[in-house]
Amino acid sequence: MGGTFKEIYKSRTLYLFISPFYLLFLVFSVFPILFSMYLAVHKWDGIGEMKYVGFNNFNYMLHDPAFWQALVNNIALWIMGNAPQLLCALIVAYLINLSIIKFKGFYRIAYFLPNVTAMVAVVIIFQSMFGNEYGLVNFFLQKIGLDKIAWLNSEFGVRTVIAAMISWRYMGYNAVIYLSGLQRIPKDLYEAAELDGANLFQTFTKITIPMLRPIILFSVMMSTIGGFQIFTEPQVLAGNLPPYPGSDTIVLYMFREGFNYQNYGYAAAVSWVLFIIIGLLSVLNWKFFNRSDD
C-alpha cells in the first residue's frame, strides 16, 4: 500500500495535469446523479427547506394520468420515428455501398448534413410545412384533389410531424454508421454468393444483415435511448403554448414539473423512472439482437 502511494507521489505532476478532467467529471456528472437520488425522495421548490417524503413522489407519479399519457406518447413516437428511419438507413447504406454507385463521399455528406442542422431550425421548418392552413404538405394534398389535414389538431397528426422530424434528422446518421459496417464485410462473401446465383435480396438478407448485427444492435440501442429523451421537437413545436395533443413526452413532462411548477423532487423521481425504462428496453434490445453466445 505504501509503495502505491510512493508511485503516485512520484507521478504527482502527471496526476496534476489529468486532475481537471476528473474534477469536472465529479462535479458535473457524479454529483448530479447522487444528488438526484437524494432529491427524488424529497419535496423541494428550489429555494425553501427540503422535506423528506419517502416514495410519495413515485406513488403520485404512478397515479398521475398525465405521466401515463406522456409514456404512451413516447412509445408511439419511438416506434413511428425510429423503426422506419432505421430500416431506410440500412437500405440507403446498402445502395450507396454498391459498386455501381459513384460519388460515395458526396452521398455520405449529403445524408449526414441533417444531423448537424440546428434542431430549432428544423422544428420551425417542419412546423411551417405541416401547418393546418398554409402548410406546404396541405398545399400538395389539395393539388392532387385531397382535403387538407389539420396536422397539429390531432394526436396522430402531431406524432406524425414529430416522427418525420426524427426520421429526417437521424436517418443519415445511422446510414453512415451502417455504411462503415458494410465496408468491413469481406467482398469475397458477395462474390461467392454471386457465383452461386444469389440475387441482391438474398445477399442482403443472408450476408449483409447477419454480418451487420452488432452495428444494428448499437443503432437500435442508441435510438431507444434517444427516442425516450425526445424534448426539443415537441417543446419548440408548441412554444409557450400547452403541449399539442400527442406531443407530451416524459422528458417534457419532467421539465415542466421541475422548471414550470418548481417540483424538483418530483422531477428527479421522474428522471429515475425514465432511467429504469430506458435500461429495461436496452436489455430487451440486447437479448433480442444478441442471441448468440458471443
N, C-alpha and C positions, 0 to 999 in steps of 0.2 A: 504493500500500500504506500509506504514511504517512497519507494522507487518511482511509483506513478506520479506522485506529487513533484518529485525532483525533475522528472522528464517534462512535466507541464511547466515548471518554473524555468527550465532551460529554454523552452519554446514559447515563453510568455509573449515575445514580440509577435510571433505568428498568430497566437490566440488573440492578441490585441487587435490585429488587423481584421480578423474574421468576426470579432465580437459584435460590430454594429448590426450585422445580419441577424444574429441570434437575439440581440436585444429588441430589435424591431419585431422579430417573429414572436417573441414572448409578449410584447406589449399589444400588438395589433392582431394576433391570431390566438395564442393560447389564453391570454387573459379574457378576451371577449367570450370565448367558448365557456370557460369556467364560470364567468360572471352570469352568463345567460342561464346556466344550470341553476345557479343560486336565485336568479331573478324569477325563474319560472314558477317557483313555489311561494312567491311573494306578490303583494299588491303594491304598486308604486306608480305615482303620476309623474315621476321625473324630478320632482322638487322636494316634496314632503318626506316624511319618515316611511320606511318600508314596513309593511305589515305582513307577517307570515300567515299564509292561507292554506298551506299544505297542497293537496291536489285539487283544490276548488277550481283553479283555472282550467285544468284538464277536464274536470267534470262539467263545467259550464260549456266548454268547447264541444263536448260530445252531445250536448243537448241544444246546441245553437243551430237552427236551420240554415243560417247564413254560411256557416262553416261547411256544412254538407253540400250546399249548393255550389260553393266555391270549389270543393273537391270534385264534384260531378263535372263542372265546367273545365277544370284542369285535366281530367281524364279525357274528356271529349276533345279538347284542344290538342292534347298529346297524341291521340290517335289520328285526328284529322290533319295535324300539321307535320307529324314525324313519319308515319308509315308511308304515305305517298312519296315524300321527298327522299326518303332513304332508298326506296325502290327505283325512283327516277335517277337518283345519283349513281346507283350501281349500273343502270343501263347506259347512262351518259358516259361513265368512265369506261365501260366495256367498248362502246362505239369509238371513243377517242383513241383507245389503245389499239384498234385495228390497224394493220399495216397499210391499208389503202388510204387512211386519213392523213392528210398533210397539215402542217402548221399546228402541231400539237401544243406548242408553247402558247400560241395565241388563244387557243380554246381553254387552256388551264387558267390563264389570266382573266379571260372574259367571264368564265363561270365563277371564279373566286372573288371578283370585284364586289358583288352584293354583300359579301361577308364583312367587308371593310367600310361599307357605307354607313353613315350615321343612322342609328335606329329611329331617332326622332324624325329625320327627314323621310325615311321610308314610310313611317306611320302616316305622316301628313299626305304623302303622295297617294297611298292606298286609300286613305280616308276620302280624298277627292275623287279617286277612281270609282269607289263604291258608294258615292253619295246617293241619297234617296231620290233626289230630284234631277240634279245635273251631273251625275257621275258618268264617267266615260263608259263603264260597263253597261249601264242602263241605256246609254245612247246607242250602243251597238245592238242591244237587245231590241230596241224599238226599230232599228234599221232593218232587222230581219223579221219584223212583224210580231214580236213578243211584247208582253206587257212589262212595265217597269217593276222592279223588285225593291221593296223597302228593306235594304240590307241591314240597316242599323236599327230596325224596329223589332227584330225577332231574334230569338236565341240562336237559331240555326244560321241566320244571315250574319250575325256578328261573329259567330265562331268561324264561319267560312272566311270572312275578311281576315281575322287574326291568323287562321291556319294558312291562308295564302301568303301572308307576310312571312311567316315562319319558313314555309317551303321555299319561297323565293330567296330568302336570306341564307339558308343553310344548305341548300341542295348542292351548290358549287363547292362549298367547303368539304362536304362528305364525298363528292365526286373526286376531288383532288386526292383525298385520303385513299379512296378505292383505287384510283389510278396508280398511286405509288405501290400499292399492293399487287396490282395486276402486272406491273413491270418487273416484279420479282418472281413471277411464275415462270419456270423454265419453258422456253419456246419448244423444246423437244416434245413436251406433252401434247401441245396443239398440233405439231407436225405429225406425230404418231396417230392422233385421233383423225386427222385429215386423210392419212393414208388408209385408215380403216373405214373411211366413208362417212364419218360423223359430220353433221351439219352444224351451223352456228348455234342453234338452240341446244343441241346435245353437248357441244363443248362448253357452252355457258353453264348448263345445269350439272354436268358430270365432272368438269375440271375447274372452272372458274369459281363457282360457289363453294365447293369443299376447300379449295386452297385459300380462299379469302375468309374463311370462317373466323379466325382470330380478329381480323380487321372489322368484320361485320359485328362481332361481339363488342368491340371497342366503340364503334359508331352508335350502336343501339344503346349501350350503357350511357354514353355521353349525351345522346338525345333524350334519354329518360331523365337524366339529371337536369338538363336544360329545360325540358318540357314542363317539369314541375317547379321551375323557377321563373316562369313567364311573368314579367312585370311591366316592362316598358311599353309593349304593344297595347295592352288594354288601358294602361294608365294614361298614355298620351292620346289614345283614341277617344277617351271620354273627357280628357282635360279636367277642368274643375267641376264638371257635372257628376251626378251619381253614375255608377258603372252602367254601361249598356247591358241589356238582358243577355245573359250567357257569357259575359266578358269578365266577371269577377273571378279571380284566381286566388289560390291560397296565399301567395306572396303579397298580392294586392290587398287581400283581406287583412293579413298580418300588418302591412304598412299602415293601413287605415286605422286599425285598432291601436297601434303604437303611437303614430305621429299625429293623427287627427283627434283621437279620443284620449290620448295620454294614458292608455292602459298598457304600460311597458311590461309588467309582469305577465299579463295575458298574452301579449305579442311574443314574448320569449317562450311561453308554453306552446304556442302555435308553431314556432320555428322548430322546436324539438319533435313535435308530431310530424312535421314535414320531413325532418331528417330521418325519422323512422320509416315513413312511407317510401322515400327515395331509396333507403337502404334495402328494404324488403323487395322492391321492384328490381333493384340492381342484382340482388341474389337470384331472383327468379330468372332474369335475363341470363345470368352466368350459367345457371343449371340448364336452361333450355338450349343455349348455343354451344356449351362446352360439355357435351355428353361423354366424351372420351375420357380415358384415364390420364391424358396428357396434362 
